Amino acid sequence: METTTTLNYSWEVIKIFFYLGVVILLIYLLNHFLRNYRKYFRREGTVLKVIDRGFLTQNAQVAIIQVKGKYYLIGITDEKITVIDTFDTLDDIEPTQQRPKKMSPLNFAEILKGAFRKKDGGDE
């Protein structure tokens, strides 16, 4: 009688792992589908393009948008959208901060050398 009970429990454990594998496979396939076909569901505008956006508070922001070749600085709140200024080119807009220079990629060996380098530069 014990052999039958053990066999039934073993069969239940096998079924649980099988169904778990099916669920994981379905999650993987759904993730793959959504990642690859997201571009077909997304609709990008051809007339309006957001160039940059800055948040002032939780409910207020400023943005630079491009519409038909002209650039607009707009203020956006929950209640309204206000045009602050208009520009013909992006060169008319002065950046508030310099963009960081692109750093050369470091490999793992260079990072380790920098981490374990002695302060005085001498070897023991």
C-alpha positions as CSV (number, residue, x, y, z in Angstrom):
1,M,0.0,0.0,0.0
2,E,2.9,2.4,0.8
3,T,4.4,1.9,-2.7
4,T,1.2,3.1,-4.3
5,T,1.0,6.2,-2.1
6,T,4.6,7.0,-2.8
7,L,4.0,6.5,-6.5
8,N,1.0,8.8,-6.4
9,Y,3.0,11.6,-4.7
10,S,5.8,11.2,-7.2
11,W,3.3,11.5,-10.0
12,E,1.8,14.7,-8.4
13,V,5.3,16.2,-8.1
14,I,6.1,15.4,-11.7
15,K,2.8,17.1,-12.8
16,I,3.6,20.2,-10.7
17,F,7.0,20.6,-12.4
18,F,5.5,20.0,-15.8
19,Y,2.8,22.7,-15.3
20,L,5.4,25.0,-13.8
21,G,7.5,24.5,-17.0
22,V,4.5,25.3,-19.2
23,V,3.8,28.5,-17.3
24,I,7.5,29.6,-17.5
25,L,7.5,28.8,-21.2
26,L,4.3,30.9,-21.7
27,I,5.8,33.8,-19.8
28,Y,9.0,33.6,-21.9
29,L,7.0,33.5,-25.2
30,L,4.8,36.4,-24.1
31,N,7.9,38.5,-23.2
32,H,9.5,37.7,-26.5
33,F,6.4,38.6,-28.4
34,L,5.9,41.9,-26.6
35,R,9.6,42.9,-26.9
36,N,9.8,42.2,-30.6
37,Y,6.4,43.5,-31.7
38,R,6.1,46.5,-29.5
39,K,7.2,48.7,-32.4
40,Y,4.1,47.7,-34.4
41,F,1.8,48.8,-31.6
42,R,3.6,52.1,-30.9
43,R,2.5,55.0,-33.0
44,E,5.0,57.8,-33.5
45,G,3.8,61.1,-34.8
46,T,5.1,62.6,-38.0
47,V,4.2,66.2,-37.3
48,L,5.2,66.7,-33.6
49,K,8.5,65.6,-32.0
50,V,9.5,66.2,-28.4
51,I,13.1,67.3,-28.3
52,D,13.7,67.7,-24.6
53,R,11.7,67.8,-21.4
54,G,12.5,69.1,-17.9
55,F,10.4,68.6,-14.8
56,L,10.0,71.5,-12.5
57,T,7.5,70.0,-10.0
58,Q,5.4,67.0,-9.8
59,N,2.6,68.7,-11.8
60,A,4.7,71.2,-13.9
61,Q,7.2,70.7,-16.7
62,V,8.8,72.5,-19.6
63,A,9.4,71.0,-23.0
64,I,11.0,71.8,-26.3
65,I,8.9,70.5,-29.2
66,Q,9.4,70.6,-33.0
67,V,6.4,71.2,-35.2
68,K,6.9,71.7,-38.9
69,G,10.5,72.7,-38.6
70,K,10.0,75.3,-35.8
71,Y,10.9,74.8,-32.2
72,Y,8.6,75.8,-29.3
73,L,9.4,76.1,-25.6
74,I,6.2,75.2,-23.8
75,G,5.1,75.0,-20.2
76,I,2.9,72.1,-19.2
77,T,0.7,71.9,-16.1
78,D,-2.3,69.9,-15.2
79,E,-4.6,72.8,-16.2
80,K,-3.0,74.2,-19.3
81,I,-0.2,74.2,-21.9
82,T,1.5,77.6,-22.5
83,V,3.9,78.6,-25.4
84,I,6.8,80.4,-23.7
85,D,9.0,81.0,-26.7
86,T,9.5,80.1,-30.4
87,F,12.8,79.3,-32.1
88,D,13.8,78.7,-35.8
89,T,16.7,76.4,-35.0
90,L,18.1,74.6,-32.0
91,D,21.2,76.8,-32.3
92,D,19.1,79.6,-30.9
93,I,18.7,77.7,-27.6
94,E,21.6,77.8,-25.2
95,P,22.1,74.6,-23.2
96,T,21.9,74.9,-19.5
97,Q,24.7,72.4,-18.9
98,Q,27.4,70.8,-21.0
99,R,26.8,67.3,-22.1
100,P,29.3,64.9,-20.6
101,K,32.1,63.8,-22.9
102,K,31.8,60.2,-24.0
103,M,34.2,58.1,-21.9
104,S,36.2,55.3,-23.4
105,P,35.1,51.9,-22.3
106,L,37.2,50.3,-19.6
107,N,37.8,46.6,-19.5
108,F,37.7,44.6,-16.3
109,A,41.5,44.3,-16.0
110,E,41.9,48.1,-16.1
111,I,39.3,48.5,-13.3
112,L,41.0,46.0,-11.1
113,K,44.4,47.7,-11.7
114,G,42.9,51.0,-10.6
115,A,41.2,49.5,-7.5
116,F,44.3,47.7,-6.3
117,R,46.9,50.4,-7.1
118,K,48.8,51.5,-4.1
119,K,48.5,55.1,-3.0
120,D,52.2,55.7,-3.1
121,G,52.7,53.9,-6.4
122,G,55.4,51.5,-5.0
123,D,55.5,47.7,-5.2
124,E,56.2,45.5,-2.3
